[in-house]
Amino acid sequence: MLANCIAAKQKVPYINGGVANFSGEYSQFTTTSLVDKYGPRVAQQTTVMSCQEDGAVPLSSMVLTNAFVGAFQALAALQRLSGYASSCIESAYWNAYENELFVQHADEHPIQGASVEALNQALWPDEVVQ
């Protein structure tokens, strides 16, 4: 959430990706935020979910799901470095177990800005942030 808040304040897209088991998901946030997707309470969660650490909830993933998400993140980075305001792909989800792939094309959107207040409120609910 903090990285999403920083991106929103800078008016640049926020790129997020995650993998678990046989699923991989990539998302680019241009007009929405993690608060819109997961709700404000997720900013206060402290449970460690990692495939690399023995946290409270260790998750396994397979190499292909990591490569899938990483490829979309690399594509987004290359497009931004090439001068595009945002990636041409807004989101992608792959369920390798069911062999399902969903990709959503990105429209030309104004970049974030509007989600700054919701992100600030989720991250610091008891404080006035400027």
C-alpha positions, 0 to 999 in steps of 0.5 A: 500500500505504501508504494501504491500511495507514493506512486499515486502522489507522483501520478505514475502507474503502480504495478503489482504482481503476486503468485500463489501455487498455480496462479499468477496475477499482474495488475497496473493501477492507473485510476484505482488503487489497492484500496479499491481492490482489497479494501482499506483494512489490508493496509493494517494487516501484518501477517507475513505471506511469503514463499521465501520465509517461514512466516505465518502463512508460507505460500508455495508457487511454481516457476512458471507463475513467477515467470508469467507475472515477471514478464508482465512487470518487465513489459510494463517497465519497458513501456514506461522507459520507452516514453509511454504513460502506462502499460498497454495491459491493465491486468492479467491473471493465469490459473495454470491448474485450470489453464485459464488466462484472462487479460484486460487491455488498458485504455488511456487513463489519467494517472492516479491522483484521485486514489491518494486520499483513500490510500492515505486513509488506509495507511494512516487511519488515525492521522491527518496526512497532507 
